[in-house]
Amino acid sequence: MNKISITLFALLLGACQQNGKPTAGAVDPLHHIDSPGHMVIIPGGTFTMGADDKEARADEQPRHTVTIDSFQMDEHEVTNAEFAAFTASTGYVTLAEKPVTKEELMQQLPPGSPEPDSSMLLPGSLVFTPPDHAVPLDDVSQWWSFVQGANWRHPDGPGSDLKGKSQYPVVHISWLDAQAYAKWAGKRLPTEAEWEYAARGGLKDQPFPWGNEALTTGKIKANTWNGHFPYQNTKTDGFSGAAPVKSFAPNGYGLYDMSGNVWEWCEDLYNNTYYAQSADAHNPQGPETGYDPDDPSSPKRVIRGGSYMCTDEYCSGYRVTARMKTTAESGLQNLGFRCVKSIK
């Protein structure tokens, strides 16, 4: 079972909250490395991490200097086809495909919680179920539902499948599942600093991977929510949910979908005040202890990049500095990952 259902919508509040030209040293985006799966070299350098503009949340501050060594990064999010190759090779079963015992579930709940209903012990995951009318944006239960049988093979729940979606990003993947895939592939998850550095694509102090042009100006740049969230999606970008990888132009490093499409796991624990402790860091690995003031009893991992559900009206998570979080056991219909490799 996907343990995001344990605290259900409370944990999701942390996963999406209301709210130039490449610099010298950028590499040829056509420089690919088979690893398996295409990767690009991200040249090392020093950059300013975080934001202090009007869109920045408190956990994106203060801006601070970080130095990153060169590394390789998947040019796109891990696809259903790639994850299927992993499970076929190893027999791996994701958390969303497993049931959970009542004892395991009680360990995840706050002290004094009543025993959960037996339906909570069955395999499943959270699926986006949009209403047909305006709803309060501070109540995520209005558009998220725990669906028994939902997992990466059945992203919309029972009856759905991956037909025609081999090149879509794999979803309903927990941090633990992503770690297992990365180890099998000879890779790892990116640190949060590596992810933000790569997402910037060689640009300096710009809010998006493509620069500072508004998302809705000119050519469509990313897969995000179009219209009034969560009940009206005009599908201006051509998609109502996730899009096949590489559907939109890459950034200056040749990386696709660093903004929108699906959220991406990072290696780091989440701590809302970590930036105040990491100035002038070299290859920072994240805090030793996680802390989420919205849910102090549940350590979180960082997720980055936003998704097809993000909009300025509700969630501007597609900004390169936006930090979000959820538990390591969580898997969502709009959460995937990509991997990196260190350069020796």
N, C-alpha and C positions, 0 to 999 in steps of 0.2 A: 504493500500500500504506500502511496505517496503521503508522507507525513505532514505535508502542508495542510492537509485536512484537519489535523489535530487541533490547531488553534484557528483554523480556517481563515476567515476574513481578517482577523486581527493582524496576522502576519503580513497579509497582502497590503495593508495600509502603508507598510514600509517599501513596498515594491513599486509604487507609483503614486507620488504625493502631489497635491495641488501646488499649486505653487503660489586677396593678396596672392601672392604668388609663393610657390614653395621656396624655402630658404636654401642656401648653398648646402650641398651635402646630400640632398635628396637623390635617391637612386632611380635608375631606369625602372619604371613599373613593369616592364616586360621581362625583368630578370627573375625567372621562376626556378624553383628547385623542386624536384619530385621527392616526396618524403615519407609516406605516400600522401597524395593530395598536394596541389600546388601551394607553394609558400613564396613569400617575397622577403628580401633582406630589408630590415629596418635599420638604417645607419644610426649609430650611437650619437649622443649629443646632450646638451644641457637645455632645459626649457623651464618655463614658469608654469607650474601645475596649479589648478584651481581657478577660481574666479571671484571677482568682487563687484560685478555689475548688478544691475537691478534685478536680473533673472536669477542670480546666484542664491542658493540656499545657504544656511549657516554652515552646513557640513562641507561646503565647497571652499570654505575660507579657513585660514588666510591663504592668499596666493604665496607660493614658496618655490624656491629653485630646486630642481631635481636633475641629476645626471644619470643617463641610461646608457649602458653598453649596447653595442649592436646585437641584434637577434633576428631570428626568422619568425614570420607569422603567417598563418593560413590566410590566403587571399580572400577567402569567404568563410562563412559559417559552416560548421560541419553539417553535411547533408544527410537525408534519410538513407541514401545509397551507401554513404561511407559508414554510417552507424550500423546499417544492416550487415555490412562486411565484417565489422567488429563482432557483432553478436553471433554471426554464423561461424566465425573462427573460434570463438571462446565459449559460446553457450551462455554468455552473460544475460542476466535478467535484471531489468531496471527496478527501482524502488516502486514505481507506480504500478508495476505488474505483480507485486507481492502483497499478500495479506499481512496484517500486523496483529500481534496478540494484545489482549486487554492490558496486560502488565506493561508491555512496551508503550502503549498509548498513554497509560496513567503516568508514566515517567516523564512524558512530555508536557503534561498539563500542570498548571499552577497548583500548589498545595490546597487541599480542601475541595478540589473540583469533583463534581458528581461523576459516577461511572458513565462512560460513553455508551451511546446506543450501539447495538451490534452492527448496524449498517456502516459505522465508521471503521470497522475492522476489515472491510472488504477492499480489494485492490481498486484503485481509481486515481483520478487527478482532477484539478480544477480546470473548467472549460468556460470560455467566454460565452455568456448567454445574454445578449443585449436586449433591453426592454424596447418597447415600441413607443415610448413617451419619455419626456424629461423626468429625471429623478435627482434626488440630492446627491451631489458629487462627493460627499463625505461618507457615503455608505456603499462600500464596494460589493456588498451582498446583493445589490441591485443588478449587478452584471456578471458576477462570478458564481458558478455552481459546482459543487463537488459531484462528479459524474462517475459512477461505478463503471469500470471497464475502459475508461479513458487512459491512454498511454501513448507512447511514441508511435506504436503501430496503428493505433486508432485515435488520432488526435482530436476528433470531435465526439468521441465516445463510441459505444457499440454501433455497428453498422457502417462506420466510416473506415477508410483504409488509406493506403499510400498510392493507390493507382494514379499514375500521371504525376506523382509528386516525388520522384526519386531525387530531384535537384532542389527540393525545398529544404529549408533548415530543419533539422530534427528538433522536436520540442517535447515537453513533458520529461525533461532530463534534469535530474538533481545534480548538485555539485559533486556528490559522490559518484554518480554515473559518469559525469564528465571526466572526473579524475581517472576512472577505470579505462575509459576510451583513450585518454591522453597517454597513459602508461603503455597501453598496447601499441599505440602508434609511435612510440619512442619520442613523445613530446611532453608538454606540460601545459597547464593553464597560465595565461599571462598574469603578471602582477598588475595591480590597479594602475601603477605608474607607467608600466610598459603599455598598457591598453590606451591610456589617455595620450601618451606620446605618439603612438602609432595612429590613433584616430585623427590627430591634428594634421597628419599628412605633410609635415614640413612647414606648415603655416604657423605664424606667430600671433598669439593673442586674438585668435578668431573663434567665434562661438560654435561653428559647425565644421565638419570635415571639408566642405567646399569653400569656406570663407565666411563672410558676414551677410551675404544676400539672404533675404527672407525665404523661408521654405516655400512659400506660395508664389514667389516672384520668378518669372521666366520658366525655364525647363524644370520639369519635375525632378527632384533630387533624391528623394528617399520615400520609403513606404511608411507612411504615418496615417493617422486618422484624418479624414476629410469630412467636414461638416460638424454637426453638434454631437458631442460625446455624451452618453454612449448609445444614443437611440437613432441617430441619423448619420449614415456614412455615404457620402456622395460618390465615393470610389474614384475621385479625380485622378488618383495615381494608378488606377487600373486594377486595384486589389481590395477585397473586403477583409482579408486576413493576411497571413504570411505570403510573401512572394518568392518565386524561385531565386536562388542566389544569383548575383551578378545581373539583376534586372535593372539596376541603376548605375550611373557612372561611378568609377572608383575615385578615391582621394589621391593626393599627390604621391603616395607610396604604392599605389596600385591595389589598395584594400577596398573591398566592396562591403556595403551595408554596415559601416561603422556608425551609422545613424539610422534608426528605425529598423523595420523588419522584425527582429526578435531581440530581446535582451540577451546579454552574453555574460556568462560566469567569469569572474576573476579569481585568482588564488587567494586573495587577502581576506582576512577577517574584517568586518566593518566596525569602525569606532567613529562616532560622530565628531570627536575632537582630535583625531589623529593628525590632521594637517598642522596643528599648532606644535606638534612634537617632531616634525619630519623635515624641517628646513635644511637646505644644503645637503640633502641625502644623495647617496650614490647607490643606485639599484635598490631602492627601499622595498622591503618585503611585507610591509603592512604591520599593524599593531600586534603585539604578543597576546593581547586580550581584546576580545570583541565586546562592544557595548552599543546597544540601541536604546536610547532614552524612551522610545515609544513602546518598547517591549523588553525591559531589562533582563527578564529571566531566560530569554532565548538568544544565544549568540547567533550572529548572522554572517553571511559572506556577501561580498560586494558583487553587484551586477551592474553592467554598463551598457550604454548605447541606445536605450529606448526601444520602442516596438511599434508595430502597426496600430497600437491602441493609444499612442501618444499624440497629444494636440496641445497647442498653446492654451486652449480653453480649460484644460485639466492637468495635463502632464507634459512638461517640456523636457522629458528625459533624453531626447535626441541631441541635446547640446553635448559637446565633447567633455565638459567638466561635470555634468550631472552625475551624482552618486546615488545609487539606490541599493537596496539590500533585501535579502530573504534568507531563510534557514537553509543549511546545507542539504537537508532532506527534501526540500521543496522542488517541485516541478510544476510548470505552468504551461498553458497553451501558447504563450508568447515568450518563452524563455528557452534559449539554446546556448551555444558556445562555439568558440574557435580556439585553436591551440597555437603554441609558440615553441621554438627550440632555441636554446642558447647557442651562441657561436663560440666555439672553443678557441 
